[in-house]
Amino acid sequence: MTQTINSTERELIQKAAAGCKPAFDQLVEAHYRVVFAHANRLLRNPDDASDATQVTFMKAHRSLKEFDQQRPLRPWLLRICTNACTDILRTRTRAADPIEALEYKLQSDDKPAEDAERSEVSDQVRRAVRRLPEKYRKIILLRHYEHMEVEEIAERLGAPEGTVKSWLFRARAILKKDLEPTLASAAA
């Protein structure tokens, strides 16, 4: 199954690859929030996420001429972002002594008990996702962790969009049932 990307985005990619700055600016504007959210989820620090987002778009700008313009841009940007986050995490661990490495985690407007509870809920969600059958787990990871659209997932998995939507619905239903006790205790 071949995915057709938005013709406007394809035109912007072509123009940006040819050196048109306004076209690249439009691409950045269209994808900035998703890339920043991805970086922030990986780094758990908005300042570092902002840096990773900036690095992502700088690297994308430099490499846009080599980008396969028949493919969607978002997964490529998220892959670049993941690599930028990995580099930041490596630098953070090397540069920080043990106290400083933990300091950013302790800086929070929330109370420690709330942070611990939120962390426990996140852990339970991750465990529930890992318990899903493989095809459902892939769908959830692609949709909610890589922020891919249904069409992009269908292309990646070589499945019809309707099937992907059905699997996504079933995966969410399984997760909801599995997490009912967790969600009820978090709401209390």
Number of C-alpha atoms within 10 A of each C-alpha: 12 12 15 13 15 11 9 9 17 17 13 20 24 18 15 20 21 13 14 13 14 12 19 22 14 15 18 19 10 13 15 19 12 17 29 22 18 22 27 19 14 17 18 14 13 14 11 19 24 17 15 27 29 18 17 26 22 12 15 21 17 10 11 20 15 9 15 11 16 13 16 19 19 20 17 15 21 22 14 20 26 21 16 21 25 16 12 17 15 11 11 14 12 11 11 12 11 10 8 13 14 11 12 11 11 13 9 10 7 10 9 12 9 10 15 12 12 13 12 14 17 12 12 16 18 11 12 17 22 14 14 17 11 11 13 23 20 18 24 22 14 18 16 10 13 19 19 21 13 19 20 22 22 21 17 14 14 13 13 14 17 12 12 21 16 11 18 20 15 13 20 17 12 17 19 15 11 17 17 11 11 14 15 9 9 12 7 5
